[in-house]
Amino acid sequence: MNRFLTLPLLISLFISFFTPARSQPGVVRQLETCPCQVKIDSTFRTRCAYLIVPENRKKKNGKTIKLPFILVESKNPAKKKDPILFTGGGPGASSLGWVQGAASSLVINDRDCIAFEQRGTYYAVPNLDGPELGQAIQEAYRKNLNKDSMEVVGVKRYKKALEAKGIDLAGYNTDETVSDMHDLLATLKIDSVNLLGISYSGGLMSAVLQRDPTRIRSLILDSPLPIFVPIDEDEPANFAEALNILFDHVERDSTDKARYGNLKAHFEHYFNSIEGKTFTFPYLEKGAKDTLRVQYTRNELLDYLVNVMYNASRIKHIPYIITEMIQGNHHYVKEVLDSKLSGYSGPSGMRLSVYCADQTAYHSEQVKQQLYDAYPYLRGYHINDVYQPLCDCWKVPPINPNTKRPFYSNKPALLVDGELDNACRPLYIDRIHHYMPNSQRVLFKLRSHGVGGPDWARLFQAFLTNPYQKLKSDKPEIVVY
């Protein structure tokens, strides 16, 4: 999660409560002046405020929380009346930093841009951050304790600390965030909006549409996780599938057959052969005098590969890295340990609450075991840092089952993904398209999760100009379909 500089640009804005229109679910809420939390080009006019909403709408205790948003106004006097509303993925990522890039992009030429911080995330009041889980994980590495057991210990400590602050963890989930977003639209009197989401917030934006489509002009979803997909049952297979596509590229394109020939079989054989094995790495923490003998398993090697898959500029190095690992060169573990032992806090409280309520409450452990039978080199590896034993401790109620159901809509949508997305496969944009016949899909070859870049910005802008017009690509590595 990025941290941004604070910019003390204030607004004087206060709106009282009104009765909402019967056809739209958003409730007009109170706004409270707050600093703009990120640095924005000062030539733009900005509005920064907290939206004050109930912490748990199912409880009538009157307790409220504060959710900041930043609105950056387009300088174009003939700008369109339908702004872009963005909120981040994760779940648990901060959203406000997005407006920094938006202010220097093409989209600001025609529309206002709004970033909205989800409840429980970094700039929200309260946020659900805390050190307890990360400290337990660090203790596990330093003392060579069982990692899974210590994560359970950490989650128990984390939950206790948050509840001691009076935080109601049952109020932090997708259903509540959907209500927050409709309340924001009602409060700002926005009658038409373009929803922009990435990863988790791709599914979140679909849930906003499902709740009430009245104000929604279009959706732009980058590497979306559909709300109806049981990601706990999918994500290990998604990683394996992305790897297999990469192996196909290597087999087809590599001229160094001695090193890279039949790489998929060599990879699977080696990673299956080290199941249950423990290795030791000499690790010197920053500022420490004594070297630790840290134990690790294939899980840390997989951690490294998963992280590299998220970075489009580093994907090309994965075949070489795998050949090095197969030869016993595990120095890559240092990067994993640097992360775990230097300020890593584990999944945030918001990420835990959302995944436990949205996903773990609805998945099948039996299907997960079938998955590990299909991909045995992933057995025992938690590709998602929120999993069943942690949710058994976190104990939050599931979201409404209606939210989990797919639904049909004729709203226009732009759906984009990378061919090598190891988290949310392009299959997901195909599935969304099935339910949204006016959507368009774009596939970026040799890209991964979170496409971005100038080509994406050009397609984004063309779609906003006319969301029903067929997009075109003159580049073979960008497929519009």
C-alpha positions in Angstrom: 0.0 0.0 0.0 1.5 3.4 -1.0 2.0 6.2 1.4 1.5 9.7 0.1 2.4 13.2 1.3 -0.3 15.3 2.9 -1.4 18.5 1.1 -3.4 20.9 3.3 -5.9 22.0 0.8 -9.2 22.5 2.6 -12.8 23.0 1.6 -15.7 24.4 3.5 -18.5 22.1 2.7 -21.4 20.9 4.9 -24.6 19.2 3.7 -27.4 18.3 6.0 -29.5 15.2 5.8 -32.3 14.9 3.2 -34.8 12.3 2.2 -33.4 10.4 -0.8 -35.4 9.9 -4.0 -37.4 6.7 -3.8 -35.9 5.3 -7.0 -32.3 5.6 -5.9 -30.9 3.9 -2.8 -28.2 6.5 -1.9 -28.8 8.6 1.2 -27.5 12.2 1.3 -25.0 12.2 4.1 -23.1 14.8 6.1 -19.7 16.0 4.7 -16.9 17.2 6.8 -13.9 19.3 5.6 -10.6 17.4 5.6 -7.1 17.9 4.2 -6.4 16.5 0.7 -4.3 13.5 1.7 -2.2 13.4 -1.5 -0.2 15.9 -3.5 -2.0 17.1 -6.6 -1.0 19.6 -9.3 -2.0 23.0 -7.6 -3.3 24.3 -10.9 -6.3 22.1 -10.5 -9.3 22.9 -8.3 -9.9 20.1 -5.8 -12.5 19.2 -3.3 -11.5 17.1 -0.3 -13.9 16.0 2.4 -15.0 13.1 4.6 -18.2 11.3 3.8 -19.8 10.4 7.2 -21.6 7.1 7.1 -22.9 4.5 9.6 -20.2 1.9 10.6 -22.8 -0.9 10.5 -26.1 -0.1 8.8 -27.6 -3.2 10.4 -27.2 -1.7 13.8 -29.1 1.4 15.0 -26.5 2.6 17.5 -25.7 5.8 15.6 -22.0 5.1 15.4 -20.4 6.6 12.3 -17.1 6.5 10.4 -15.3 9.0 8.1 -14.4 8.1 4.5 -12.3 10.7 2.6 -12.7 11.5 -1.1 -10.8 13.8 -3.5 -12.5 15.4 -6.5 -10.2 16.9 -9.1 -12.0 19.2 -11.4 -11.4 19.3 -15.2 -10.2 22.6 -16.5 -12.3 22.2 -19.6 -15.3 24.6 -19.5 -17.2 22.2 -21.8 -16.4 19.2 -19.7 -18.9 16.3 -19.6 -21.3 16.0 -16.7 -20.4 12.4 -15.9 -17.2 12.2 -13.8 -15.0 9.1 -13.3 -15.3 7.5 -9.8 -12.4 5.3 -8.8 -11.8 3.1 -5.8 -8.9 0.7 -5.2 -8.5 -3.0 -5.2 -6.9 -5.4 -2.8 -9.3 -5.6 -1.0 -7.7 -3.2 1.5 -5.7 -0.9 -0.8 -5.8 2.9 -0.5 -7.5 4.7 -3.3 -6.7 8.4 -3.0 -3.3 8.3 -4.8 -5.1 7.5 -8.1 -6.0 11.2 -8.6 -2.3 12.1 -8.9 -2.0 10.1 -12.1 -5.5 11.1 -13.2 -4.5 14.8 -13.0 -1.8 14.2 -15.6 -3.8 11.9 -17.9 -6.0 12.3 -20.9 -9.2 11.7 -18.9 -9.0 14.9 -16.9 -9.4 16.9 -20.2 -13.1 16.0 -20.4 -14.3 14.9 -17.0 -13.8 15.5 -13.3 -12.1 12.6 -11.5 -13.0 11.4 -8.0 -11.1 9.0 -5.8 -13.0 7.5 -2.9 -11.3 5.8 0.0 -13.1 2.6 1.1 -14.0 2.1 4.7 -11.2 0.5 6.9 -8.4 1.5 4.5 -5.4 3.7 5.1 -6.9 7.3 5.1 -10.3 6.2 6.4 -11.2 7.0 10.0 -10.8 4.5 11.6 -8.6 2.4 9.4 -8.1 -1.3 10.2 -4.3 -1.3 10.2 -2.3 -2.7 13.0 1.1 -4.4 13.8 -0.1 -7.5 15.6 -0.3 -9.9 12.7 3.0 -8.7 11.1 4.8 -9.0 14.4 3.6 -12.6 14.8 4.8 -13.5 11.3 8.2 -11.9 12.0 8.5 -13.9 15.3 7.8 -17.1 13.3 10.7 -16.4 11.0 13.1 -15.2 13.6 12.5 -18.2 15.9 11.7 -20.8 13.2 8.2 -21.4 14.5 5.4 -22.9 12.4 4.2 -20.0 10.1 0.6 -21.0 9.9 0.2 -21.4 13.7 1.8 -18.0 14.3 -0.5 -16.4 11.7 -3.5 -17.7 13.7 -1.9 -16.3 16.9 -1.3 -12.9 15.1 -4.9 -12.7 13.8 -6.3 -13.3 17.3 -4.1 -10.5 18.7 -5.0 -8.2 15.8 -8.8 -8.7 16.2 -8.6 -8.2 19.9 -6.7 -4.9 19.4 -9.2 -3.6 16.9 -12.2 -4.5 19.0 -10.5 -2.8 22.0 -10.7 0.4 19.9 -14.5 -0.1 19.6 -14.3 -1.1 15.9 -17.2 -3.4 14.7 -15.5 -5.7 12.2 -18.9 -6.9 11.0 -19.4 -3.5 9.4 -16.4 -3.8 6.9 -17.5 -5.6 3.8 -18.5 -5.2 0.2 -22.2 -4.7 1.0 -21.4 -1.7 3.2 -19.0 -0.2 0.7 -21.6 -0.4 -2.0 -23.9 1.6 0.2 -21.1 4.1 0.9 -20.6 4.6 -2.9 -24.3 5.2 -3.6 -24.4 7.6 -0.6 -21.4 9.5 -2.1 -23.2 9.8 -5.4 -26.4 11.0 -3.8 -24.5 13.5 -1.5 -22.5 15.0 -4.4 -25.7 15.1 -6.5 -24.1 13.1 -9.3 -26.7 11.8 -11.8 -24.4 10.1 -14.2 -21.0 8.5 -13.4 -18.4 6.2 -14.9 -17.2 3.6 -12.5 -13.5 2.6 -12.6 -12.3 -0.4 -10.7 -9.3 -2.7 -10.6 -9.0 -6.3 -9.3 -11.3 -6.6 -6.2 -12.9 -3.2 -7.0 -13.8 -4.5 -10.4 -16.3 -6.8 -8.7 -17.2 -4.1 -6.2 -18.1 -1.7 -9.0 -20.3 -4.4 -10.5 -22.0 -4.7 -7.2 -22.6 -1.0 -7.2 -24.3 -1.4 -10.6 -26.3 -4.4 -9.3 -27.6 -2.4 -6.4 -29.0 0.3 -8.6 -28.0 1.2 -12.2 -29.8 4.5 -12.3 -26.8 6.7 -12.1 -24.3 4.4 -13.8 -23.2 5.5 -17.3 -20.5 2.9 -17.8 -17.9 0.7 -16.1 -14.2 0.4 -16.8 -12.8 -2.7 -15.1 -9.1 -3.6 -15.2 -8.2 -7.2 -14.3 -11.5 -7.6 -12.5 -12.4 -10.1 -9.8 -16.1 -10.8 -10.4 -18.0 -10.8 -7.1 -19.6 -14.1 -8.1 -16.2 -15.9 -8.5 -15.0 -18.0 -5.6 -11.4 -16.8 -5.8 -10.2 -19.1 -3.0 -11.1 -22.0 -5.3 -9.5 -20.4 -8.3 -6.4 -18.5 -7.5 -3.9 -21.3 -7.2 -5.1 -22.6 -10.6 -4.9 -19.1 -12.0 -1.3 -18.9 -11.0 -0.6 -22.3 -12.5 -2.4 -21.4 -15.7 -0.4 -18.2 -16.1 2.8 -20.1 -15.6 1.9 -22.6 -18.2 1.2 -19.9 -20.7 4.6 -18.5 -20.0 6.2 -22.0 -20.3 4.5 -22.3 -23.7 6.1 -19.0 -24.8 9.5 -20.2 -23.6 9.1 -23.6 -25.4 8.2 -21.8 -28.6 10.5 -18.9 -28.6 13.7 -19.8 -26.7 16.8 -20.7 -28.6 18.6 -22.0 -25.5 17.1 -25.5 -25.5 19.8 -26.8 -23.1 18.6 -24.5 -20.4 15.0 -23.9 -21.2 13.8 -27.0 -23.0 10.8 -28.7 -21.4 10.9 -26.2 -18.6 7.4 -26.9 -17.4 8.2 -30.6 -16.7 11.4 -29.7 -15.0 9.7 -27.0 -12.9 6.9 -29.4 -11.8 9.3 -32.2 -11.1 11.5 -30.1 -8.9 8.8 -28.3 -6.9 7.0 -31.6 -6.3 10.3 -33.2 -5.2 10.8 -30.6 -2.4 7.4 -30.9 -0.8 7.8 -31.1 2.9 11.5 -30.2 2.8 13.0 -27.5 5.0 15.9 -25.3 3.9 18.0 -22.8 5.9 19.1 -19.4 4.8 21.7 -17.2 6.6 20.0 -13.8 7.1 21.3 -10.7 8.7 18.6 -8.2 9.6 19.2 -4.5 9.0 20.9 -3.1 12.1 21.5 -6.5 13.7 24.8 -8.0 14.6 24.0 -11.7 14.7 23.1 -13.7 11.6 19.8 -15.7 11.8 19.5 -19.2 10.4 16.1 -18.8 8.9 14.2 -21.9 7.8 12.1 -21.8 4.7 10.3 -24.2 2.4 9.1 -24.2 -1.2 6.4 -21.8 -0.1 8.9 -18.9 0.1 10.1 -19.8 -3.4 6.6 -19.8 -4.7 6.0 -16.4 -2.9 8.9 -15.0 -4.9 7.6 -16.3 -8.2 4.0 -15.0 -7.5 5.4 -11.6 -6.7 7.5 -11.4 -9.8 4.4 -12.4 -11.9 2.7 -9.3 -10.7 5.4 -7.1 -12.2 5.2 -6.9 -16.0 8.8 -5.7 -16.3 10.1 -8.7 -14.5 8.1 -11.5 -15.9 10.6 -12.1 -18.7 13.1 -13.1 -15.9 11.0 -15.9 -14.5 12.2 -18.7 -16.8 15.8 -18.0 -15.8 14.9 -17.7 -12.1 13.2 -21.1 -12.2 16.2 -22.7 -13.7 18.3 -21.2 -11.0 16.0 -22.5 -8.3 16.0 -26.0 -9.8 19.8 -25.9 -9.5 19.5 -25.1 -5.8 20.2 -21.4 -6.1 17.7 -20.1 -3.6 19.2 -16.7 -2.9 15.9 -15.2 -4.1 14.5 -16.1 -0.7 16.4 -13.0 0.7 13.9 -10.7 -1.1 11.0 -12.5 0.5 12.6 -12.4 4.0 13.4 -8.7 3.5 9.7 -8.1 3.0 8.6 -10.3 5.9 11.1 -9.0 8.4 11.1 -5.3 7.5 7.8 -3.8 8.4 5.5 -6.4 6.8 2.1 -6.3 8.5 0.4 -9.2 6.8 -3.1 -8.7 5.4 -4.9 -5.6 6.7 -7.9 -5.8 8.9 -10.0 -4.5 6.0 -8.6 -7.2 3.7 -9.4 -9.9 6.3 -12.9 -8.6 6.9 -13.8 -8.4 3.2 -12.3 -11.7 2.1 -13.7 -13.6 5.1 -17.2 -12.1 4.4 -17.1 -12.2 0.6 -15.1 -15.3 -0.2 -14.2 -17.7 2.6 -17.8 -17.7 3.8 -18.8 -19.0 0.4 -16.0 -21.3 -0.9 -15.6 -25.0 -0.7 -12.6 -26.6 1.1 -13.4 -29.8 -0.8 -12.8 -28.0 -4.1 -9.6 -26.5 -2.8 -8.3 -30.0 -2.1 -9.3 -31.1 -5.6 -7.2 -28.2 -6.9 -4.2 -29.3 -4.9 -4.6 -32.8 -6.4 -4.4 -31.2 -9.9 -1.5 -29.0 -8.9 0.4 -30.9 -6.2 3.3 -28.5 -6.2 1.0 -25.9 -4.7 -0.2 -28.1 -1.8 0.1 -26.4 1.5 0.8 -23.0 -0.1 -1.4 -20.0 0.8 -1.4 -18.0 -2.4 -3.9 -15.8 -0.9 -2.8 -14.4 2.5 -6.4 -14.7 3.8 -7.5 -18.3 4.3 -9.9 -20.5 6.3 -8.2 -20.8 9.7 -7.7 -17.0 9.8 -11.3 -16.4 9.0 -12.3 -18.9 11.7 -10.6 -16.6 14.1 -11.8 -13.3 12.5 -15.5 -14.4 12.7 -17.4 -11.8 10.6 -20.8 -12.5 9.1 -21.0 -13.3 5.3 -22.3 -10.7 2.9 -25.8 -11.0 1.4 -25.9 -14.0 -0.9 -27.7 -11.9 -3.5 -24.6 -9.8 -3.8 -22.7 -13.0 -4.8 -25.0 -13.9 -7.7 -24.2 -12.9 -11.3 -26.7 -10.6 -13.0 -27.4 -9.3 -16.5 -27.0 -5.7 -17.5 -27.0 -3.8 -20.8 -24.8 -1.0 -19.5 -21.6 -0.5 -21.6 -18.4 -1.8 -20.0 -14.7 -1.9 -20.9 -13.1 -5.1 -19.6 -9.3 -5.4 -19.8 -6.8 -8.0 -18.6 -3.3 -9.3 -19.2 -2.6 -12.7 -20.8 -0.3 -13.6 -17.8 -2.6 -12.4 -15.0 -1.8 -14.9 -12.2 -4.6 -13.7 -10.0 -7.7 -12.9 -12.1 -7.5 -14.7 -15.4 -8.9 -13.3 -18.7 -11.6 -16.0 -18.2 -13.1 -13.5 -15.8 -13.7 -10.8 -18.3 -15.2 -13.4 -20.6 -17.6 -14.4 -17.8 -18.5 -10.8 -17.1 -19.1 -10.2 -20.8 -21.6 -13.1 -20.8 -23.8 -11.1 -18.4 -23.0 -7.7 -20.0 -23.5 -8.0 -23.7 -22.6 -4.3 -24.4 -19.2 -4.8 -22.9 -15.9 -4.9 -24.9 -12.9 -7.0 -24.0 -9.2 -6.1 -24.4 -6.4 -8.6 -23.9 -2.8 -7.5 -23.5 -0.3 -10.1 -24.5 2.7 -10.8 -22.1 1.1 -8.5 -19.4 -0.1 -9.4 -16.0 -2.5 -8.1 -13.3 -3.3 -4.4 -13.6 -2.6 -3.4 -17.2 -2.0 0.3 -17.2 0.2 2.2 -19.6 -0.3 4.6 -22.6 -2.1 2.1 -24.8 -4.6 1.3 -22.1 -5.1 5.1 -21.5 -5.9 5.6 -25.2 -8.5 2.8 -25.2 -9.9 4.1 -21.9 -10.4 7.5 -23.4 -11.9 6.3 -26.6 -14.3 4.2 -24.7 -15.4 7.1 -22.5 -16.0 9.2 -25.6 -18.4 6.7 -27.1 -18.9 3.6 -24.9 -21.0 1.8 -27.6 -18.5 2.3 -30.4 -16.3 -0.7 -31.2 -12.7 -0.1 -30.1 -9.8 -0.9 -32.5 -6.2 -1.9 -31.9 -3.4 -1.7 -34.5 -1.0 -3.7 -32.3 -0.9 -7.5 -32.4 0.0 -7.7 -28.7 -3.3 -5.9 -27.9 -6.4 -7.8 -28.9 -9.8 -6.2 -28.8 -12.7 -8.6 -29.0 
